[in-house]
Amino acid sequence: MPSKQILESKQAIVSELAEKMRGAQSGVIVKYQGITVGDDTEMRRKLREAGVEYVVMKNSLTSRACDEVGFGEMKEHLTGMNAIAISHDDPVAPAKILKEYADKIETFELRVGFLEGKVIDQATVRELADIPSREMLLARFLGSIQSPVSGFARAIQAIIDKQGEGAPAETAEPAAEAAAE
């Protein structure tokens, strides 16, 4: 039987993970197997840069955290070696980065995830990964807003230019008449 100190340590780990899951926008559980040290290091760097917390944790502790948060459906996917990636800022980042490695490494696979407090299946995690980045969506949005405005500005400028062709001659005549007097 584990000592009281070990139990308290594990309870603290479960509480901390549950709190992170509760406050996160999204998270993904992956089958953490068959990844080389080089790929793992690169993947962890990308996750850190994206503000994603990535942890390899015992299934029993992850399972208890899932129960505590209300994600009991995720427990059936906790077999073998698993890791969890949690994002508080960008809901797409964990899925996008982990999918890149799941596509590249046959034994590394997306299992299940959660998004804004709801459990999502593997197919939904993959769909989430295919969404363009926030920056790309903002650029597209700004481009779509700017396009009609810039077109309108060009049309107004064309009208001004067209009307302006005769204007210099008209303004030149009164100035010439004033100089003659």
C-alpha positions in Angstrom: 0.0 0.0 0.0 1.4 3.4 -1.0 2.4 5.8 1.8 0.4 8.8 2.7 3.0 11.1 1.2 2.8 9.3 -2.2 -1.0 9.4 -2.2 -1.0 13.1 -1.4 1.6 13.7 -4.1 -0.6 11.8 -6.7 -3.7 13.7 -5.5 -1.9 17.0 -6.0 -0.9 15.9 -9.6 -4.5 14.9 -10.4 -5.9 18.1 -9.0 -3.4 20.2 -10.9 -4.1 18.4 -14.2 -7.8 18.6 -13.6 -7.5 22.4 -13.0 -5.5 22.8 -16.2 -8.1 20.9 -18.2 -10.9 22.8 -16.7 -9.3 26.2 -17.6 -8.2 25.2 -21.1 -9.8 26.0 -24.4 -8.7 22.6 -25.8 -6.7 19.5 -25.3 -5.6 16.4 -27.2 -4.6 13.0 -25.9 -2.1 11.1 -28.2 -0.7 7.6 -28.2 2.8 8.5 -27.3 4.8 5.6 -28.9 7.3 5.2 -31.6 8.5 8.8 -31.7 12.2 9.4 -32.0 14.1 11.7 -29.6 14.7 14.2 -32.4 11.1 14.3 -33.4 9.9 14.5 -29.8 12.3 17.4 -29.1 11.2 19.3 -32.2 7.5 18.6 -31.4 7.8 19.8 -27.8 9.6 23.0 -29.0 6.7 23.7 -31.4 4.1 23.1 -28.7 6.0 25.4 -26.3 6.2 28.1 -28.9 2.5 27.8 -29.5 1.8 28.1 -25.7 0.7 24.4 -25.4 1.5 22.4 -22.3 2.5 18.8 -23.1 2.9 16.1 -20.5 3.4 12.3 -20.6 1.4 11.1 -17.6 0.3 7.8 -16.1 -3.1 6.7 -17.4 -4.5 6.2 -13.9 -3.7 9.9 -13.0 -5.1 11.2 -16.3 -8.2 9.0 -15.8 -8.9 10.5 -12.4 -8.4 14.0 -13.7 -10.9 13.3 -16.5 -13.4 12.1 -13.9 -12.9 15.2 -11.8 -13.5 17.5 -14.8 -16.4 15.5 -16.2 -14.6 14.0 -19.3 -15.3 10.4 -18.3 -15.8 9.5 -22.0 -12.0 10.1 -22.6 -11.0 7.3 -20.2 -11.7 4.5 -22.7 -8.9 5.9 -24.8 -6.3 5.7 -22.0 -4.6 2.5 -22.9 -0.9 2.1 -23.6 1.5 5.1 -23.5 -0.3 8.4 -23.7 0.4 12.1 -23.5 -1.8 15.1 -23.1 -1.4 18.5 -24.8 -3.4 21.4 -23.3 -3.9 24.9 -24.7 -5.3 27.8 -22.8 -5.0 30.3 -25.7 -5.3 28.8 -29.1 -7.9 26.0 -29.4 -6.4 24.7 -32.7 -2.7 24.6 -31.8 -2.5 21.2 -30.0 -4.4 19.4 -32.7 -2.6 21.1 -35.6 0.9 20.4 -34.2 0.2 16.8 -33.0 -1.5 15.9 -36.3 1.6 16.8 -38.1 3.5 14.2 -36.2 0.7 11.6 -36.2 0.7 11.9 -40.1 4.5 11.5 -40.1 4.9 8.7 -37.5 2.7 5.6 -38.0 2.7 4.6 -34.3 2.0 8.1 -32.9 -1.7 8.7 -33.1 -4.3 11.2 -32.1 -6.8 9.5 -29.7 -9.4 11.9 -28.3 -9.6 15.5 -27.2 -11.7 18.2 -25.7 -12.8 21.6 -26.9 -14.4 24.3 -24.7 -15.6 21.8 -22.1 -16.8 19.0 -24.4 -15.1 15.8 -25.4 -14.4 15.4 -29.1 -13.5 12.2 -31.0 -10.5 11.6 -33.1 -12.2 12.7 -36.4 -13.2 16.0 -34.8 -9.6 16.5 -33.6 -8.4 15.9 -37.1 -11.0 18.4 -38.5 -9.8 20.9 -35.9 -6.2 20.4 -37.0 -7.2 21.3 -40.6 -8.6 24.7 -39.6 -6.2 27.5 -40.7 -4.3 29.2 -38.0 -5.7 32.3 -36.2 -3.3 34.6 -38.1 -4.3 33.1 -41.4 -8.0 33.5 -40.6 -7.4 37.1 -39.5 -5.5 37.9 -42.7 -8.3 36.4 -44.8 -10.9 38.4 -42.9 -8.9 41.7 -43.2 -8.4 41.0 -46.9 -12.1 40.5 -47.4 -12.9 43.7 -45.5 -10.2 45.7 -47.3 -11.1 44.5 -50.8 -14.5 46.3 -51.1 -13.2 49.4 -49.4 -10.1 49.6 -51.7 -12.4 49.0 -54.7 -14.7 51.8 -53.6 -11.7 54.1 -53.1 -10.4 53.4 -56.6 -13.9 54.1 -58.1 -14.1 57.4 -56.3 -10.5 58.3 -57.4 -11.5 57.4 -61.0 -14.5 59.8 -60.8 -12.3 62.5 -59.4 -9.7 62.0 -62.1 -12.4 62.1 -64.8 -14.0 65.2 -63.5 -10.6 66.7 -62.8 -9.5 66.5 -66.5 -11.6 69.6 -67.3 -11.1 71.4 -64.0 -7.6 72.7 -64.5 -8.7 74.6 -67.7 -11.8 76.1 -65.9 -9.7 77.3 -63.0 -7.0 78.6 -65.3 -9.5 81.0 -67.1 -10.6 83.0 -64.0 -6.9 83.4 -63.0 -6.0 84.6 -66.5 -8.9 87.1 -66.5 -7.9 88.4 -63.0 -4.3 89.0 -64.2 -5.5 90.9 -67.3 -7.5 93.3 -65.3 
